[in-house]
Amino acid sequence: MDVVCDAILNTDMKTPPKNLFEKILRDADLSAFGMPEFLDLNSQLRAETLEHPNSGMYKFAGNDEDWASLQLKFMKSHNWFTEAGKGLYQPQKDVNIQAFRNAYSHVLSE
């Protein structure tokens, strides 16, 4: 039970995963980066964030430029923790980063 609890708590992104179980769960938690429906999922995340003013991301969600910059920075700095994560999700993640850039090209200045 402790292993499962530790793995779930590790998805907070504050500390690196310590074992394979935590690495697998972290990759699964961010697997949306590597899914074809990423743009829709990201829009849903933004809408949900706007419903929670006490969330740490709320201040970014109300502005296209802030949201796009934060999301793009996070996606570009993110690395998979397992070879399976890399193999399953990285190719589509690369496509999604470009699609995200295109969707927010009106506000991104990178």
PyRosetta script that sets phi, psi and omega in degrees:
from pyrosetta import init, pose_from_sequence

init()
pose = pose_from_sequence("MDVVCDAILNTDMKTPPKNLFEKILRDADLSAFGMPEFLDLNSQLRAETLEHPNSGMYKFAGNDEDWASLQLKFMKSHNWFTEAGKGLYQPQKDVNIQAFRNAYSHVLSE")
pose.set_psi(1, -38.2)
pose.set_omega(1, 179.0)
pose.set_phi(2, -63.2)
pose.set_psi(2, -39.0)
pose.set_omega(2, 180.0)
pose.set_phi(3, -61.9)
pose.set_psi(3, -45.1)
pose.set_omega(3, -179.7)
pose.set_phi(4, -65.5)
pose.set_psi(4, -45.9)
pose.set_omega(4, 179.2)
pose.set_phi(5, -60.8)
pose.set_psi(5, -44.2)
pose.set_omega(5, 179.1)
pose.set_phi(6, -62.0)
pose.set_psi(6, -40.9)
pose.set_omega(6, -179.4)
pose.set_phi(7, -65.0)
pose.set_psi(7, -42.2)
pose.set_omega(7, 178.9)
pose.set_phi(8, -65.8)
pose.set_psi(8, -44.1)
pose.set_omega(8, 179.2)
pose.set_phi(9, -63.7)
pose.set_psi(9, -29.0)
pose.set_omega(9, -179.2)
pose.set_phi(10, -69.7)
pose.set_psi(10, -15.2)
pose.set_omega(10, 179.2)
pose.set_phi(11, -72.7)
pose.set_psi(11, 1.6)
pose.set_omega(11, 178.9)
pose.set_phi(12, -73.1)
pose.set_psi(12, -7.6)
pose.set_omega(12, 176.8)
pose.set_phi(13, 72.9)
pose.set_psi(13, 5.1)
pose.set_omega(13, -177.2)
pose.set_phi(14, -84.1)
pose.set_psi(14, -25.3)
pose.set_omega(14, -179.5)
pose.set_phi(15, -132.9)
pose.set_psi(15, 149.6)
pose.set_omega(15, 177.7)
pose.set_phi(16, -70.9)
pose.set_psi(16, 149.5)
pose.set_omega(16, 177.7)
pose.set_phi(17, -62.3)
pose.set_psi(17, 143.5)
pose.set_omega(17, -175.6)
pose.set_phi(18, -98.5)
pose.set_psi(18, -19.4)
pose.set_omega(18, -176.6)
pose.set_phi(19, -145.3)
pose.set_psi(19, 174.4)
pose.set_omega(19, -175.2)
pose.set_phi(20, -61.5)
pose.set_psi(20, -40.6)
pose.set_omega(20, 179.8)
pose.set_phi(21, -59.8)
pose.set_psi(21, -44.6)
pose.set_omega(21, 178.3)
pose.set_phi(22, -65.8)
pose.set_psi(22, -37.8)
pose.set_omega(22, 178.2)
pose.set_phi(23, -64.0)
pose.set_psi(23, -43.3)
pose.set_omega(23, 179.5)
pose.set_phi(24, -63.5)
pose.set_psi(24, -45.2)
pose.set_omega(24, -178.9)
pose.set_phi(25, -66.2)
pose.set_psi(25, -38.1)
pose.set_omega(25, 178.3)
pose.set_phi(26, -64.4)
pose.set_psi(26, -43.9)
pose.set_omega(26, 177.3)
pose.set_phi(27, -61.4)
pose.set_psi(27, -42.5)
pose.set_omega(27, 179.3)
pose.set_phi(28, -64.0)
pose.set_psi(28, -38.9)
pose.set_omega(28, -178.4)
pose.set_phi(29, -62.5)
pose.set_psi(29, -32.3)
pose.set_omega(29, -178.6)
pose.set_phi(30, -106.1)
pose.set_psi(30, 15.4)
pose.set_omega(30, -177.2)
pose.set_phi(31, -62.6)
pose.set_psi(31, -19.4)
pose.set_omega(31, 177.7)
pose.set_phi(32, -57.0)
pose.set_psi(32, -30.1)
pose.set_omega(32, 177.2)
pose.set_phi(33, -55.7)
pose.set_psi(33, -32.1)
pose.set_omega(33, -175.2)
pose.set_phi(34, -106.8)
pose.set_psi(34, 25.0)
pose.set_omega(34, 179.5)
pose.set_phi(35, -111.3)
pose.set_psi(35, 145.3)
pose.set_omega(35, -179.7)
pose.set_phi(36, -58.0)
pose.set_psi(36, -28.3)
pose.set_omega(36, -178.6)
pose.set_phi(37, -90.5)
pose.set_psi(37, 21.4)
pose.set_omega(37, -176.3)
pose.set_phi(38, -53.5)
pose.set_psi(38, -46.5)
pose.set_omega(38, -177.1)
pose.set_phi(39, -59.8)
pose.set_psi(39, -40.4)
pose.set_omega(39, 176.9)
pose.set_phi(40, -66.1)
pose.set_psi(40, -43.7)
pose.set_omega(40, 179.7)
pose.set_phi(41, -63.0)
pose.set_psi(41, -38.8)
pose.set_omega(41, 179.1)
pose.set_phi(42, -66.8)
pose.set_psi(42, -38.4)
pose.set_omega(42, 176.3)
pose.set_phi(43, -63.6)
pose.set_psi(43, -39.5)
pose.set_omega(43, 176.9)
pose.set_phi(44, -65.0)
pose.set_psi(44, -40.6)
pose.set_omega(44, 177.2)
pose.set_phi(45, -61.3)
pose.set_psi(45, -42.8)
pose.set_omega(45, 179.6)
pose.set_phi(46, -63.0)
pose.set_psi(46, -44.2)
pose.set_omega(46, 178.9)
pose.set_phi(47, -62.8)
pose.set_psi(47, -42.2)
pose.set_omega(47, 178.6)
pose.set_phi(48, -65.3)
pose.set_psi(48, -39.8)
pose.set_omega(48, 179.2)
pose.set_phi(49, -61.1)
pose.set_psi(49, -39.3)
pose.set_omega(49, 179.7)
pose.set_phi(50, -66.1)
pose.set_psi(50, -17.6)
pose.set_omega(50, 177.5)
pose.set_phi(51, -86.3)
pose.set_psi(51, -3.7)
pose.set_omega(51, -176.0)
pose.set_phi(52, -128.7)
pose.set_psi(52, 82.4)
pose.set_omega(52, -176.6)
pose.set_phi(53, -59.6)
pose.set_psi(53, -19.4)
pose.set_omega(53, -180.0)
pose.set_phi(54, -89.1)
pose.set_psi(54, -1.5)
pose.set_omega(54, 179.6)
pose.set_phi(55, -75.0)
pose.set_psi(55, 150.9)
pose.set_omega(55, -179.6)
pose.set_phi(56, -65.8)
pose.set_psi(56, -20.8)
pose.set_omega(56, -178.0)
pose.set_phi(57, -96.0)
pose.set_psi(57, -6.1)
pose.set_omega(57, -175.7)
pose.set_phi(58, -54.9)
pose.set_psi(58, -42.4)
pose.set_omega(58, -175.7)
pose.set_phi(59, -65.7)
pose.set_psi(59, -17.7)
pose.set_omega(59, 179.0)
pose.set_phi(60, -92.8)
pose.set_psi(60, -26.7)
pose.set_omega(60, -169.7)
pose.set_phi(61, -71.1)
pose.set_psi(61, -22.1)
pose.set_omega(61, -176.5)
pose.set_phi(62, -82.8)
pose.set_psi(62, -6.0)
pose.set_omega(62, -174.8)
pose.set_phi(63, -130.5)
pose.set_psi(63, 125.5)
pose.set_omega(63, -178.0)
pose.set_phi(64, -55.1)
pose.set_psi(64, -46.5)
pose.set_omega(64, -176.9)
pose.set_phi(65, -64.7)
pose.set_psi(65, -44.7)
pose.set_omega(65, 179.7)
pose.set_phi(66, -63.9)
pose.set_psi(66, -45.5)
pose.set_omega(66, -179.7)
pose.set_phi(67, -62.5)
pose.set_psi(67, -49.0)
pose.set_omega(67, -177.3)
pose.set_phi(68, -62.3)
pose.set_psi(68, -44.2)
pose.set_omega(68, -179.3)
pose.set_phi(69, -63.0)
pose.set_psi(69, -45.3)
pose.set_omega(69, -179.8)
pose.set_phi(70, -63.5)
pose.set_psi(70, -47.8)
pose.set_omega(70, -177.8)
pose.set_phi(71, -64.8)
pose.set_psi(71, -44.4)
pose.set_omega(71, -179.2)
pose.set_phi(72, -65.0)
pose.set_psi(72, -42.2)
pose.set_omega(72, 177.8)
pose.set_phi(73, -59.9)
pose.set_psi(73, -44.2)
pose.set_omega(73, -179.9)
pose.set_phi(74, -65.4)
pose.set_psi(74, -44.9)
pose.set_omega(74, 179.8)
pose.set_phi(75, -62.0)
pose.set_psi(75, -42.0)
pose.set_omega(75, -177.8)
pose.set_phi(76, -70.2)
pose.set_psi(76, -31.0)
pose.set_omega(76, -179.0)
pose.set_phi(77, -86.4)
pose.set_psi(77, -14.1)
pose.set_omega(77, -176.5)
pose.set_phi(78, -72.7)
pose.set_psi(78, 140.0)
pose.set_omega(78, 173.5)
pose.set_phi(79, -131.2)
pose.set_psi(79, 142.6)
pose.set_omega(79, 176.9)
pose.set_phi(80, -71.5)
pose.set_psi(80, 148.6)
pose.set_omega(80, -178.7)
pose.set_phi(81, -95.3)
pose.set_psi(81, -15.0)
pose.set_omega(81, -179.4)
pose.set_phi(82, -125.8)
pose.set_psi(82, 157.1)
pose.set_omega(82, 176.0)
pose.set_phi(83, -64.7)
pose.set_psi(83, -34.8)
pose.set_omega(83, 178.0)
pose.set_phi(84, -63.2)
pose.set_psi(84, -42.6)
pose.set_omega(84, 177.6)
pose.set_phi(85, -59.5)
pose.set_psi(85, -45.4)
pose.set_omega(85, 178.8)
pose.set_phi(86, -60.9)
pose.set_psi(86, -47.0)
pose.set_omega(86, -177.2)
pose.set_phi(87, -68.2)
pose.set_psi(87, -40.2)
pose.set_omega(87, -176.9)
pose.set_phi(88, -77.4)
pose.set_psi(88, -35.4)
pose.set_omega(88, -166.7)
pose.set_phi(89, -117.4)
pose.set_psi(89, -24.8)
pose.set_omega(89, -173.1)
pose.set_phi(90, -63.0)
pose.set_psi(90, -43.4)
pose.set_omega(90, -179.8)
pose.set_phi(91, -58.5)
pose.set_psi(91, -45.0)
pose.set_omega(91, 179.6)
pose.set_phi(92, -71.8)
pose.set_psi(92, -32.4)
pose.set_omega(92, 177.1)
pose.set_phi(93, -59.8)
pose.set_psi(93, -42.7)
pose.set_omega(93, 178.3)
pose.set_phi(94, -59.9)
pose.set_psi(94, -42.2)
pose.set_omega(94, 177.0)
pose.set_phi(95, -63.3)
pose.set_psi(95, -42.6)
pose.set_omega(95, -177.1)
pose.set_phi(96, -67.1)
pose.set_psi(96, -35.5)
pose.set_omega(96, 177.3)
pose.set_phi(97, -61.5)
pose.set_psi(97, -43.8)
pose.set_omega(97, 179.4)
pose.set_phi(98, -67.8)
pose.set_psi(98, -40.7)
pose.set_omega(98, 178.3)
pose.set_phi(99, -63.7)
pose.set_psi(99, -37.9)
pose.set_omega(99, 178.1)
pose.set_phi(100, -66.1)
pose.set_psi(100, -44.0)
pose.set_omega(100, 176.2)
pose.set_phi(101, -57.0)
pose.set_psi(101, -44.9)
pose.set_omega(101, -179.8)
pose.set_phi(102, -63.6)
pose.set_psi(102, -42.2)
pose.set_omega(102, -178.2)
pose.set_phi(103, -64.8)
pose.set_psi(103, -30.1)
pose.set_omega(103, -178.2)
pose.set_phi(104, -113.3)
pose.set_psi(104, 21.5)
pose.set_omega(104, -177.4)
pose.set_phi(105, -60.8)
pose.set_psi(105, -24.7)
pose.set_omega(105, -179.9)
pose.set_phi(106, -69.7)
pose.set_psi(106, -15.3)
pose.set_omega(106, -178.5)
pose.set_phi(107, -124.6)
pose.set_psi(107, -14.8)
pose.set_omega(107, -178.4)
pose.set_phi(108, -85.1)
pose.set_psi(108, 140.9)
pose.set_omega(108, -178.2)
pose.set_phi(109, -121.5)
pose.set_psi(109, 18.4)
pose.set_omega(109, -175.7)
pose.set_phi(110, -69.2)
pose.dump_pdb("model.pdb")
